[in-house]
């Protein structure tokens, strides 16, 4: 059984100009993140544009990350699909490709009842890898919810929760009513507050851009220096402003946010290109310049 804590970034998926996985860039980025002190890598998350990738590309990215990690940190693998059979199919090869655990949402698109969500995770728990439940209602439009997360912990259907709901009251309830269940926040801007409540770690998309900052935040908080953690969080919150530079009249929120992450990484030399996966549009020259301006001020 793996232990999940610290900073586990949801790794972006670099793309070449001709639309293929940029393996060299991904390996370079994974090594950079590990050298910065992260506790794990999450491949196939929202920041990795996983919903836009085919299965072969997802597994190829997992292979690159596992090889780069070389046992130094665990690699989690997202199997974000609409229903149980599809998740099981996506998860089946994960162990053979070196994943330490899978990360799965509850079923979505079908408006499930909580008992159906529990049955979904019960089926996943019978697989060969531990399961981390993923609550991201902004994407699934279905809340996992505190009561369901607590039930998953008590029944042993999941080893932890990645909470991207933004609901701090629910997060606190899950932390208070579970034991030995890893609770990870997906918030870039409330990470310090989540740690105050007892969260075990952080899964920040911005952690691709500034892994050192989130590792610092986690370490000073763990050392009991709440003031230093607050200062680091304030800087990271300002850095997170890169997600708002895109013109929302031209491109969607996801393209703007992930495009900003990729532009920052390309500007700093960790990936070769900020290219997005179809159908997401790239940032334009004005937006790219705005990202670099925020980086210059807060990174």
C-alpha positions as CSV (number, residue, x, y, z in Angstrom):
1,X,0.0,0.0,0.0
2,X,1.4,3.4,-0.9
3,X,1.3,6.4,1.4
4,X,0.2,9.6,-0.2
5,X,1.2,13.0,1.2
6,X,3.2,16.1,0.2
7,X,3.0,17.6,-3.3
8,X,1.8,15.5,-6.2
9,X,1.4,17.6,-9.3
10,X,-1.0,16.6,-12.1
11,X,1.5,16.6,-14.8
12,X,0.8,18.4,-18.1
13,X,1.1,16.4,-21.3
14,X,3.5,18.0,-23.8
15,X,2.6,17.8,-27.5
16,X,4.8,18.1,-30.5
17,X,3.9,20.3,-33.5
18,X,2.7,17.3,-35.5
19,X,0.3,16.2,-32.7
20,X,2.3,13.4,-31.0
21,X,3.3,13.0,-27.4
22,X,6.5,14.9,-26.7
23,X,8.3,12.2,-24.8
24,X,11.5,14.1,-24.3
25,X,9.8,17.1,-22.9
26,X,7.6,15.0,-20.6
27,X,10.7,13.1,-19.3
28,X,12.5,16.4,-18.7
29,X,9.5,17.9,-16.8
30,X,9.1,14.8,-14.7
31,X,12.7,14.9,-13.6
32,X,12.5,18.6,-12.9
33,X,9.4,18.0,-10.6
34,X,11.1,15.2,-8.8
35,X,14.3,17.2,-8.3
36,X,12.2,19.9,-6.9
37,X,11.0,17.6,-4.1
38,X,7.5,16.5,-5.1
39,X,6.2,13.3,-3.5
40,X,4.6,11.8,-6.5
41,X,3.4,12.4,-10.1
42,X,-0.2,12.2,-11.3
43,X,-0.5,11.4,-15.0
44,X,-3.8,11.5,-16.7
45,X,-5.3,14.3,-14.6
46,X,-7.2,17.5,-15.7
47,X,-4.0,19.5,-16.1
48,X,-2.7,16.7,-18.4
49,X,-5.6,17.2,-20.8
50,X,-6.5,13.5,-20.2
51,X,-10.0,13.9,-21.4
52,X,-8.6,14.7,-24.8
53,X,-6.1,11.9,-25.2
54,X,-6.6,8.5,-26.6
55,X,-5.7,5.4,-24.5
56,X,-2.4,4.8,-26.3
57,X,-1.2,8.3,-25.7
58,X,-2.3,8.2,-22.0
59,X,-0.3,4.9,-21.5
60,X,2.7,6.2,-23.4
61,X,2.7,9.2,-21.1
62,X,2.5,6.9,-18.1
63,X,5.5,4.9,-19.4
64,X,7.6,8.0,-19.8
65,X,6.8,9.2,-16.2
66,X,7.4,5.7,-14.7
67,X,10.8,5.5,-16.5
68,X,11.7,9.0,-15.4
69,X,10.6,8.4,-11.8
70,X,12.7,5.2,-11.6
71,X,11.1,4.3,-8.3
72,X,12.0,7.6,-6.6
73,X,8.3,8.6,-6.3
74,X,5.0,6.8,-7.0
75,X,3.2,7.5,-10.3
76,X,-0.6,7.8,-10.1
77,X,-2.6,7.2,-13.3
78,X,-5.9,8.9,-14.0
79,X,-8.7,6.7,-15.5
80,X,-11.3,9.4,-15.9
81,X,-14.2,7.8,-17.7
82,X,-18.0,8.0,-17.5
83,X,-18.9,4.6,-16.1
84,X,-17.6,1.5,-14.4
85,X,-16.9,-0.7,-17.4
86,X,-15.0,2.1,-19.2
87,X,-12.9,2.8,-16.1
88,X,-12.1,-0.8,-15.6
89,X,-11.0,-1.1,-19.2
90,X,-8.8,2.0,-18.9
91,X,-7.3,0.8,-15.6
92,X,-6.6,-2.8,-16.6
93,X,-3.1,-2.1,-18.2
94,X,-2.1,0.4,-15.6
95,X,-0.3,-1.9,-13.2
96,X,1.7,-3.5,-16.0
97,X,2.8,0.0,-17.1
98,X,4.1,0.8,-13.6
99,X,1.3,2.8,-12.0
100,X,1.2,2.7,-8.2
101,X,-2.5,3.6,-8.0
102,X,-5.4,4.7,-10.2
103,X,-7.3,8.0,-9.8
104,X,-11.0,7.8,-10.7
105,X,-14.0,10.0,-10.5
106,X,-17.4,8.6,-9.7
107,X,-19.6,7.8,-12.7
108,X,-20.9,10.9,-14.5
109,X,-23.1,11.9,-17.5
110,X,-25.7,9.4,-16.1
111,X,-26.6,11.4,-12.9
112,X,-25.8,8.6,-10.5
113,X,-27.3,8.0,-7.0
114,X,-24.7,7.8,-4.2
115,X,-25.4,4.1,-3.8
116,X,-24.5,3.6,-7.5
117,X,-21.3,5.6,-7.0
118,X,-20.4,3.3,-4.1
119,X,-21.0,0.3,-6.3
120,X,-18.8,1.8,-8.9
121,X,-15.9,2.2,-6.5
122,X,-16.5,-1.2,-5.0
123,X,-15.9,-2.7,-8.5
124,X,-12.8,-0.6,-9.0
125,X,-11.4,-1.8,-5.6
126,X,-11.4,-5.4,-6.8
127,X,-8.8,-4.4,-9.4
128,X,-5.0,-4.8,-9.0
129,X,-4.2,-1.3,-7.9
130,X,-5.2,1.0,-5.1
131,X,-7.9,3.6,-5.9
132,X,-7.8,7.3,-5.2
133,X,-11.3,8.9,-5.5
134,X,-11.4,12.2,-7.4
135,X,-14.1,14.8,-6.7
136,X,-14.0,17.4,-9.5
137,X,-17.6,18.6,-10.0
138,X,-16.6,21.5,-12.3
139,X,-15.8,18.8,-14.9
140,X,-18.1,15.9,-14.0
141,X,-21.1,18.1,-12.8
142,X,-21.6,15.4,-10.1
143,X,-20.5,15.9,-6.5
144,X,-18.8,12.9,-4.9
145,X,-19.7,14.5,-1.6
146,X,-18.4,14.1,2.0
147,X,-20.7,11.3,2.9
148,X,-19.7,9.2,-0.1
149,X,-16.0,9.8,0.4
150,X,-16.3,8.8,4.1
151,X,-18.1,5.6,3.0
152,X,-15.4,4.8,0.5
153,X,-12.8,5.1,3.3
154,X,-14.8,3.0,5.8
155,X,-15.5,0.3,3.2
156,X,-11.9,0.2,2.0
157,X,-13.0,1.0,-1.6
158,X,-10.4,3.8,-1.9
159,X,-7.1,4.8,-0.1
160,X,-7.6,8.5,-0.5
161,X,-9.4,11.4,-2.0
162,X,-8.3,14.1,-4.4
163,X,-10.7,16.9,-3.6
164,X,-11.1,19.6,-6.3
165,X,-14.6,20.6,-5.2
166,X,-13.6,23.8,-3.4
167,X,-15.9,22.8,-0.5
168,X,-13.7,23.3,2.6
169,X,-16.5,22.3,5.0
170,X,-16.8,18.9,3.2
171,X,-13.1,18.6,3.1
172,X,-12.9,19.1,6.9
173,X,-15.7,16.6,7.4
174,X,-13.9,13.9,5.5
175,X,-10.6,14.6,7.4
176,X,-12.4,14.5,10.7
177,X,-14.4,11.4,10.1
178,X,-11.8,9.1,8.5
179,X,-8.6,7.6,9.7
180,X,-5.7,6.4,7.5
181,X,-7.4,7.9,4.5
182,X,-5.2,10.3,2.4
183,X,-7.0,13.5,1.8
184,X,-5.4,15.7,-0.9
185,X,-6.5,19.1,-2.0
186,X,-6.5,20.1,-5.6
187,X,-6.7,23.9,-4.8
188,X,-3.8,26.1,-5.9
189,X,-5.0,29.0,-3.8
190,X,-6.3,27.4,-0.6
191,X,-3.6,24.8,-0.1
192,X,-2.5,26.4,3.2
193,X,-6.0,26.4,4.5
194,X,-6.5,22.7,3.5
195,X,-3.3,21.8,5.3
196,X,-4.6,23.7,8.4
197,X,-7.7,21.5,8.3
198,X,-5.5,18.4,8.2
199,X,-5.1,17.6,4.5
200,X,-2.3,15.2,3.8
201,X,-1.1,16.9,0.6
202,X,-1.6,19.1,-2.4
203,X,-2.3,18.2,-6.1
204,X,-1.9,21.6,-7.7
205,X,-1.8,22.2,-11.5
206,X,0.3,25.2,-10.9
207,X,2.8,22.8,-9.3
208,X,4.0,22.1,-12.8
209,X,5.1,25.7,-13.1
210,X,6.4,26.2,-9.5
211,X,7.0,22.9,-7.8
212,X,9.6,24.4,-5.5
213,X,7.0,26.9,-4.2
214,X,4.4,24.2,-3.3
215,X,7.0,22.0,-1.8
216,X,8.2,24.9,0.3
217,X,4.6,25.7,1.4
218,X,4.1,22.1,2.5
219,X,7.4,21.8,4.3
220,X,7.1,25.0,6.3
221,X,3.5,24.2,7.2
222,X,4.6,20.7,8.4
223,X,7.3,22.4,10.4
224,X,4.7,24.5,12.1
225,X,5.5,27.8,10.5
226,X,2.0,28.9,9.6
227,X,3.1,32.5,8.8
228,X,5.7,31.3,6.3
229,X,3.1,29.0,4.7
230,X,0.7,31.9,4.4
231,X,3.4,34.1,2.7
232,X,4.2,31.4,0.3
233,X,0.5,30.8,-0.5
234,X,0.0,34.5,-1.1
235,X,2.8,34.5,-3.7
236,X,1.5,31.4,-5.4
237,X,-2.0,32.9,-5.5
238,X,-0.6,35.8,-7.4
239,X,1.3,33.5,-9.7
240,X,-1.9,31.6,-10.3
241,X,-3.1,34.8,-12.0
242,X,-1.6,33.4,-15.2
243,X,-4.8,31.4,-15.7
244,X,-6.8,34.6,-16.1
245,X,-4.8,36.3,-18.9
246,X,-6.6,34.7,-21.8
247,X,-9.5,36.4,-23.6
248,X,-12.5,34.4,-22.6
249,X,-14.4,35.8,-25.6
250,X,-11.9,33.9,-27.8
251,X,-11.1,30.7,-26.0
252,X,-12.5,28.6,-23.1
253,X,-11.4,28.5,-19.5
254,X,-9.6,25.2,-19.8
255,X,-7.6,26.3,-22.8
256,X,-6.7,29.6,-21.1
257,X,-5.6,28.0,-17.9
258,X,-3.7,25.0,-19.3
259,X,-2.3,27.1,-22.1
260,X,-0.9,29.4,-19.5
261,X,0.7,26.5,-17.6
262,X,2.3,25.2,-20.8
263,X,3.4,28.7,-21.9
264,X,5.1,29.1,-18.6
265,X,6.8,25.7,-18.9
266,X,7.9,26.4,-22.4
267,X,9.2,29.8,-21.5
268,X,11.3,28.3,-18.7
269,X,12.6,25.5,-20.9
270,X,11.0,22.5,-19.2
271,X,8.9,21.6,-22.3
272,X,9.6,22.5,-25.9
273,X,6.2,23.7,-27.0
274,X,3.1,25.1,-25.4
275,X,0.9,23.3,-28.0
276,X,-2.5,22.2,-26.8
277,X,-4.4,19.0,-27.6
278,X,-7.3,19.3,-30.0
279,X,-9.8,21.0,-29.8
280,X,-8.2,23.4,-27.3
281,X,-6.9,26.6,-28.8
282,X,-3.5,28.1,-28.0
283,X,-2.8,31.4,-26.4
284,X,-2.1,34.3,-28.7
285,X,1.1,36.4,-28.7
286,X,-0.5,39.0,-26.4
287,X,-1.6,36.4,-23.9
288,X,1.8,34.6,-24.0
289,X,3.5,37.9,-23.2
290,X,1.1,38.5,-20.3
291,X,2.0,35.1,-18.9
292,X,5.7,35.9,-19.0
293,X,5.0,39.2,-17.3
294,X,3.3,37.5,-14.3
295,X,6.2,35.0,-14.2
296,X,8.7,37.7,-14.1
297,X,6.9,39.3,-11.1
298,X,6.0,36.4,-8.9
299,X,8.3,33.5,-9.8
